[in-house]
């Protein structure tokens, strides 16, 4: 009998799974703690095999309609002079690959598809406060808006797609400390939007500052009223940021980032002023999630909750979409054996995930690309200038995702 499914988290992974699993479930409840669909986040790349899945879902045109059309990237100095410009046509040395879309726009496309599934209910401002399992059911305590509205509902399977700091993971498998599953990658980063100005189009601009501080401004589109900002310190020893992260305090994080970037030149004055009044500010200490097992009983983890690669790899979206596809496929194949379905999902995907979690240049890419000293920044800009001027970028190989057998049957997803 088709299962009743709870999906915790209405981001890329959860929304993709809801659509793909809909034909194989009696009903699906998709919940999220946020008040509405997620709009914050960074620009993300959709590559093969995730692009094949999006195409197979009939969403390629909708996704293309929301692409940023960013033309490439430029490394600039404090006077906004381009040291090196790398356009999309130049090959792999660019921030832009395949289809570039803002995370919030992708979630919007995915949720619109979910809303067309008659057996899927979406509930925002809903979280999970507890769960217990029997041999055939999972009993879940759901909390409403004010955390006092608690109801218990039963499901055949529960999917935790609620991110790096997954509540579902903690309830089903144990705390992050117990699991030792969070692996810091050595940086703090913030994402938020600012009012766009003419200089933001048509390329992303990246400017580095001593102390491994980097500021990137990326356009949403030529006519968009906003641009995206990525503000990072590529070392994770700052006491103020550590305290803000421990307390999940956006106000303290904004103050810490303001102290780090204020008065450095380039666009820092504009960005800091906009950051302090931003209502879609998000920050975190970047982590990877590495688990010995992705499921327990009838609860299974998906996307960042199970195997976050960190934004430094550029693979998070691909893994979220691919993971949802494989999980839906295995649940459909083994409806009377959920343990077998979850085992097959993990077996098919684990090697691919482990490869995707490799940070470029043996883990040193963030440090080499974000120098500590002024001399290191000068050297980086000099190399960028030479590569851009010489046309060498066109000769460098594009960085592509590894192949994965989607096992698509003819005429089926």
N, C-alpha and C positions, 0 to 999 in steps of 0.2 A: 504494500500500500504506500502511495506517495507520502513522504514525511511532512510534518508541520515544522517549519524552520524559523528560528530567531537569528537574525543577523545584527550584531552589535557594531555600529559604525556605518554612517552613510557617506563615506568618502569614496575614493576611486575603487578600492577593493570591494567594499560592501555593496555599492551600487551596481558594479559590474556583475557580481555574483547573483544579486537579486534578479536581474534580467535573465541571466543564463540558466539559473536554477528554476525559474518560474514554471516552465513546462513539465518539470519533474517533481513538483511539490504540491501538496494539497493546499497549503497556504504558507505565506512568508510574512513575517513581521520584521520590518527594517527600522531600527531605532537609532537615535543619535542624541547626545547630550546638548548639542547646540540648539539655539532657538529657531534656526532656519538652516537651509543648505549652506555648506561651507563656501565662503568667498575668499578667504585669505589663502596665502600660499604663493609659491614661486612659479616661474615659467618652467614647464616640463616638456620633455621630448617623448614622443610616441614613436617607437621604432619596431621593426620586425623582431620577434614574432607578435608583439602586442598589437602592432598595426594591422596584421592579418586578422586578429581577433576582432578589432574594432570594425574592420571592413566586413567581416562575416556577420557582425551584429547589425549591419545596415546603417552604421553611424558615421561612415567616412565623410560624407558630404557635410553633415552637421558639424563635425569636428573641424573640417577644412574651413568652414564659414567663420569659425571663431579663432583661427590661427592669428598669431601676432604679425606675421609677415616681416619679422625682423630680418634685416639684410645681412647681418653679420655682427662682428664685435670689434672694438677698438681699445687698445691699451693707451691710456692718456696720462699726461703729467699734471702737476698741480695748476698749470695755466691752461688746461684743457687742450693742449697740443697733442695730436695723435702720434704716438711713437711707433705704432704698428696697427694696421687695419687688415682684418681678415673677413672677407665676405663669404657668403654661403657657397658661392661658386668656386671658392679656392680650395675646397676639400675639407679635411677633418679638423683643421686648427681654427675652431670657432665655437662659440657657445651654442650655436644653432645647428641642429641636426634633424633630419627627417621632418616630422610635423611638430612645430613648436606652438604650444597653447598654454594659457594660464590655468593653473590647477582649478581655480574656482569655475572657470568656463567649462572645463572638461567634466567636472562634477555636475554642473547644470545640464549638460547634454545627456549624461548617464541617468540622472534622476528623471529627466523628461521621458526617457525610454522606460524607466521603471514604472512611472505613473500610467503607462499604457498597459501594464500587466494587471489583469483583473483580480488575481489572487494574491497581490502584494499590497500590504498596508504600510504606510510610512508614518512614523511618530517621531516628531522632534521633541526636545526638552524631556527626553526619557532616558534613564540610565538603569544600570543593574546594581543592586545592593547585595544580592546573594544568590547562590544557586546550589542545588543538591541533585545528585543523580541516582536513579534506580537503574535496573538492568535495561529498561526500555524507554525511559523518559528522563527529561531534565526539567526540574521545577525551578523556575526563575522568579526572583523578587524584582519587580520593576518599580522604579521610583519616578514620580512625575516631577513637575516643575518646581514645587516647593520642598521636595525631599520628604514630605510627610505623607504624600499620596502613594502608598505602597500597595501593590497588588501582586498576587502570585499566579503565574500562568505556566502551563506545561507545554513542552515541545519535544519533538523526536530528536532533533539535533540543534545545537547552538554553535554559531560561528562568531568568533571574536575577530573583528576587523577594525579594532578601535585604537590602532596606532602603537607607537613605541612604548608608551606608558600604559599599556592595555590593562583595563580593569578585569576583563574576561580572563586574561592570562593569570592574573593574580588569584582570582577566585577558583579557577579550574586546576592550575598547576602549582601555584604557590607564589610567594613574593619574588620580586626581581633579585633581592639579596640572597634568598634561598636558592634560586635557580642559577644565580651568577650569570645571567643572560645578557646584561647590558654592558657593551664594550665601548668606552669613550674613544672617539677618533681624534681628539685633541683640538677642538675649537668650539667657540660659541658663535651663533649666527642669528640674525634677526631679519624677518621679512615684513614689509609693509608697503603701502601705496602712497604716492605723493602726486600733487597736481603736476601734470605734464607741461613742459616748456618746449619750444621749437628745437632746442639742441638735443633733446632726448631721442629724436627720430633721425635716421632710420636704423641706427646700430646701438647695441649695448655698449656702454662705456665702463671701463674698469680702471680704477686708480688705486695704487698701493701706497701705504705709509709705513714708516718704521714701526717695529714692534709687531709685525705680522698682521697689520690692520689693512683691510681691503674694503673698498666701497664700489658697488656696481649698480648702475642705473640702466634698466631695460625698458624699452617701449612696449606698450600693449598693442599699439597700432597707430597708423598715421593720424587718424581722427579721434583717437581715444583721449579723454580728458585726464587720464591718469597714467603714470609710469610706475614700475616696480623698483623697489630698492632692496638690495642684499647688503647687509652690513655685517662684517665678520671680523673676529680676532682669531687667528689660527694658532692659538695656544689657549689652554683652558685653565690657567692659573690665576686669573683675575678674581680677587676675593669678593668684590661687589657683584660680579656676575654669578659667581658660585652661590652666594647668599640668595640672590634673586631667583636663581633656578631652583634651589632647594625649597623656597617658599612659594614658587610659581607666582611671583609678584611682578606684573608687567610694569608698574610704576617704578619699582627699583631697577628693573632691567633697562628701562628707557633712560633713567638717570645715569646708570653705569655706561651705557653706550654713548650718551651725550658727553660724558667726561672723556671717553676714549677718542672721540672724533672732533670735538669742538675745537675750532681754531686751526685745523690742519690745512686749510686751503681747499682749492678746487670747489666742489659743490657741497662741502660739508656744512656750511652755515645753513643753506637752504634745506638740506636733508634733515639736519638735527631739529630745526624749527618745525618741520612737517611731522617728524617722528613723534615729538612730544605731544602733538594733538591728534595723532593717528588713532582711529578706532578699529583698525584691522591689523594691529601690531601683533606679531608672533615671534617668540624667540625660544631658543633651547640650546642646551649643550648637546652637540651632535653625538649620536650613539648608533652603534649597530646592535641588532638583536641576534643572538646565536643560541639556539635551543637544542638540547639533545633529542627532543621529541616535540612535535607540533600539535599533538592532540592528547586528550585524556578522556577515555570513555566516549561519551556522545558530544563532547565539546572539542571543537577544532579551531585552530588559529589560522589567520589569513593575512597576507600582506605584511606591513610593518610590525604588527603584533607578533608575528612568528619569525620574520627574517628581514627586518629593516636593514638595507645596505648602507644607509645614510646618503644625503644629497651629494656627497663628494664623489660617488660612483656614477650618478646620473641614471641609476637603474631602478629606483623605487617604484615609479609608475609602471614600468614594464613588468616588474615582478608582481605588482598588485593585480594587473589585468591578467597576466599569464596564470598566476595562482588561482584566481577566481575561475578561469576557464577550466583548468585541470580539475579543481575540486568539484565543480558542477558536473563535469564529465564522469568522474568516478562515482559520485553520489547517484547519478542517473543509471550507471551500469550495475551498481551493487545496492539497490534499495533495501534489500533484506539483510544486508551485512555492512552496517555503518563503520565498524572497526576496520573491515577489509577495505572499504572505500577510502577512509582516512589514511590507512597504511599505503595504499596504492598512490594516492595524491602525494604523500611525502616522498615515497620511493622515486616517483617519476621526476620530481622537481628538485630534490635536495642538491644533487650535484650541480645543476644549473645555478641554483641560488648561491652555493658556495663560490662558484666562479664569479658570479655577478658582484659578490661582496668584496672582491679584491679591489682595493684602492689603487689607482694607476701608479706606476713607477715604484712598485713594491711598498706602497703605503706612504712614500715620501712626497708625492705630488703636491699635497697642500702646503708643505713647508718650502719646497722649491719654487712654487708659483707665488708664494706670499712671503717674501724675504723679511728677515729680522732687521737688517741694517740698511742705511741709505745707500751704501756701496752695493749691496745685494739687489736693491731696487734698480739702481743705475744699470747693473749688469743685465738684469731681466729685460729692461726696456731697450737696451742696446741690442740684445739678441732678437727681441720682438721686431725691432726696426729693420734689422738685417733680413729676417725671414720674410717680412712683409715686402720690403723693397726688392729683394732678389727673386721673388716669385716662388721661393722654395716651398711655401705652404701648399702650392698646387701639386707638389711631388710627394708630399707626405700622405701615408695611407689614412683613409677614413677609419674611425673607430666604430666598429659595428658590433652588435650583439651577437652572441653565439647562436647557432641554429638550434631549433627545438622542434621535435616532432609533435605537432598538434593533434595528430591522429583524427583528422577531420574526415568523416565518412562522406561520400558523395551526396550532396544535397542536404547535408546536416551540419549543425554547428558543433 
